[in-house]
């Protein structure tokens, strides 16, 4: 049972772990095409430091780890990281969010190392739209990665899609049709104000209601009753068993059931994607403390971070301020 319980009674069992802020795409809703404000390499956690923090997190009740980025597969030791996490005592369930560009060659080694689930980001089925949204001509690599994930047994393969008005919002139905045909679990995600380019505009937001309305014109969508702490509202498609998910981060906040904390690639612990505060764990690891003192200090920081968690992200409050870090530096 988790020991990480905040002042609102929410237990925390899920930690998102960013391995790098680097990415080999330039998705417009994440960063500008010429973005180069990367974190200094010396500030990034090395693998031993990363595992030490995860071991402490697991000892405090974290039983799910999702590896994120940037693009986590840009870590040259990604297979070793997965293997070492899987070897931890009471190892957590391990998943990853990726753009899929190099998944074709890594899917099987990752599964062999202990990876169990994968989320692949894909916003369009159209090559030209993909190039427009990512500034890269690599949609074939994503399709190859999806095929490799299925073959390696990373089932169900989840596809994450962000819709932008006037760009790919005409593909809502075709994306679901494709996902159903390919036996993929599609999840639409509202665009969040976490882009480095500052293009987010509430007036242009394609909401969960918009997505549901578009899909309902072609499919019968029946809500799945139990959601738990999952960010996605799931709907049976034409009676099931296939489902589609809609993550209304902005218009339908799910903060009340949130069980997630986040570790950035430079060793900062965050209670929320939109938190304005971070807890520095890296300095503890690199201090002159004894091993036991470091562990005790890390445990204390985990608890103080969770205790300070706010009731919600506040996006819909007039006082909301977008975090200075973009999504790529926080970890999705």
N, C-alpha and C positions, 0 to 999 in steps of 0.2 A: 504494500500500500504506500502511496506517495506520502512523503513528509513535507512536501513543498505546497503549503496551503496559504492562500492570501487572506487578506482581511475581509473578503467578500465570500469566503468559503469555497473558492475554486481550487481544486487540487490540480497540480501541474505534473503531467506525465510525459509530455512531448517536448523535445528540444530540437529546434532547427539549427543546424551547424553549417555555417558558411566556410568553405575551404579556400576560397579566393574571391577577390572582387573583379578579376579579369574575366573577359568574355570574348569569344570569337564571332559574335554577332553584335549588331548595333541597333537593337529594336527601338523604334522611335519613342515608345512609351516608357523606355527605361533609360536611354542615354543618347546624346547627340552622336551623329556619325563620326565626328572627329574627337570624341571624348578621349582624354588621356590623363585624367586626374586620378591615377591609380595610387593605392596605398603603397608606401615604401616597403620593399621586400623585407627589410630588417624588422619591420613591425609585425609581420605575419607570424602566426603560430607555426612552429615546426611540428612534425608529426608526434614526437614524444610529448610535447606540451599539450597538443590537441587530445591525445589519448588520456593524459593525466586528468584533464578537466572532465572528459566524458566519464571516466571511472568514478569521479566524485559525484557527478550528476546521477549516474545509475545507482550509486549507494544511497542517494536521497530520494529514490523512487521514480526517476525518469526511466521509462521502459520503451520509448519509441524515439528513434533518432532519424531525422531526415537530413541528408547531405545536400547542400545547396551551394550557390555561388552568388555572383558571377556564374561561371560555368565550372562546376566541380571537376569535370573530367580534364580540365587543363592542369590539374595537379599531376605531376608526373608519377607520383607514388599513390595514385588513387586506389589501385587494387590492394596495395599494402595497407592503406588506411581502412578499407572495408574489412580486410582480413583481421586486422588488429582489433577493430571494434567488435567484430563477431567472436573474438576470443576472450573478451572481457567476461568475468564471472557474472552470471545472471544477465547475459548479453541482451541488449535491447533489440526490438524489431527494427530492422534497418531498411530504409528506402532512400531514394534520390530523386531530385528534380534536375532535369538537364534539357539542353536544347537538341540533344540527340546527334550532333554533327559527327562525333567520333564513336558513337555507340555501336556501330556495326562491328568494329574490331574489339570492343571491350565488353560487350554484353555477357558473353560466356565466362570470361575470366572474373568478372564481377559477381556473377551468380555463384561460381565455384568458391569465391572468397567469402560469400555470405550475404550478398545483397538479395533482398526478397521482393521489393516492389519498386516501380519506377513511374515517374510523371515526366512526360515529354511535352515541351512547349511547342505548339504549332498553331499559328493564327490564320492560316490561309492554305488553300489547295492550289492556288494560282501562282505560277513561277514569277510573273511580273509583279504581282502584289507582294510576294515574299521578298523580292529584291528591293521593292520600295520600302517595306517595313523594317528590313534588317540590314540593308545596304550590303548584302552578300548574295551571291547566286549559288545557294547551297541547299535548295529544297530537296534535291535527290538524296543528299546525305541524310536528311531527317527521315525520309521514307525508308531508306536502307536501315537506319537505326531502329525504327519502329519494327520492321520485319525481324531484325536480329533479336530484339527484346522479346518478341513473341516466341521465336524459335528457342531462345534460352530459357523460357519458362517464367519470365517476369510478368505473371498474369494476376489480375487483369492489368493490361497496359493502360494507363490514364493519360489523356491528352488535355493539356491546359490551353485555353484559347482566350485571348483578350480581343474584344471587338472595338474598333475605332470608327466613329461616324464618318461616312464618306470614303472610307478606305477599304475595309473588309466586312462591313456590316451587312452587305448583300449576300454573304456566304453562310449565314446562320443555319439555314435549313440544309444546304448542301453539305456542310461540315457534319451535321448529325447524320445525314443519309450515308455519307462515307464511313463514319465511325461505326454505325450499325452494321454495314456491310463487311467491315474489317474486324468486327468483334472487339472494338476499342471502347473504353469508358471515357466519354467526352465530358469536360467540365468547362463551362463558360465563366470567366472571371471579370467582374467589373474593373475597369481601369482605376488604379489608385493614385493618389497624389504623392508619388515617390520617384518621379523621373528626374534625372539630373538636368534635363533640358528645360524643365519648367513649362511643358506644353499642356499639362492637365488643366481641363476647363470643365467645371461642373455642368455648365449649360450644354456641353457637347457629350456628356456622359451617356453611354448606352446602358440603361439600368437593367436590373434583374427583371422588372416588369416588362420592359421592352423585349427582352430575350424570350421570356415566357410567351408573350403575345405572338411573336413571330413564329415560334415553334408550334404553338397551339393551332395555328391555321392549317398545319399539315399533319400533326400528330396528336393523339390523345395522351395527355400527360397527367398521371395520377401521383400525388405526393406519397413518398415513402414515409411511413409514420415515424419511425425512430431515427433521430438524427444524432443524438448524443452531443459530443463536442466537435463533430465534423464541421468544417467551414462551408461545405456544399449542401444546399438543399437538393435532395435527389428525387427524381421523378421517374416512375415506370413509364416506358414508352409503349403505347398501344397495349397496355396490360402487362408488359414485361415478357421475359425476365430482364431484358435490356433496360438500362437506365441512362438518364442524362442529368448532369449536375449543374446548378447555377450558384455561383458564389457572389452574393450581393454585399461585398465588403463595405460599400459606401451607403447604399440605399436600404439594405437590410442587415444592419450590424448583428453579429453573433457573439459579441464580447462577453455576454453573460455566462456563456458556457466554455469560454476559452481555457484551454489547458496547456498553452504553449509558452515557452520561453525561447530566446534566441541567442546564439553565440556567433559573434562576427569573426571574420578570418584574422583580425588583429587582436583577438582575445578580449572583446568587450561583451559583457552579458547584458541583454536587454529583455525587459518584461513584455514588450510589445513592439510591433513593427514601427508604430508611430510615437514611441516613447521619446521624450526629450532628454532622458537621462540614461547613462550607461554605467556599468560597474566594471572597473578594470581588473581583470583576472591575470592578464599577462605580467603585470608588475609583480604580482605575488609569485608567479612561477619563476621569474628571473631575479628574485631577491636572494638574500643570503640566509633565509630561514632554513631550518631543518626540514626534512621531508614531512615529519608529523605536523610541524607548525604550518607548513604550506597547506596540507590537507585540511587542517582545522580552519585556516583562514578562508580557503575556497568554500568550504561548507557554510561558513558564516555569511559569505557574500551571496551565495545562492539564496539563502533564506531571507536576507535583508532585501535583495532585489525583488523577490516574489512578494514580500510583505508590503513593499512600496508600490505595487502594481495598482493602477487606476481602474475604475469600474469599466471604462470603455476607451476607445481610441479618440473620440472627440472630433471626428471629421466633420460632423454635422453641427458642431458648436460654432458660434460666431467668433470665438476666441482661438479657434484651431490654427496652429502654426505647423507648416510642413517641416518635418525633420531635415536637418542640414545634410544628413547622409542620404544618398539615393539608394534605391532598392539593391543595386549591384554591390554596394558596400555593406548593407545590412544582412542580406541573405533572404531569399524569397521563401 
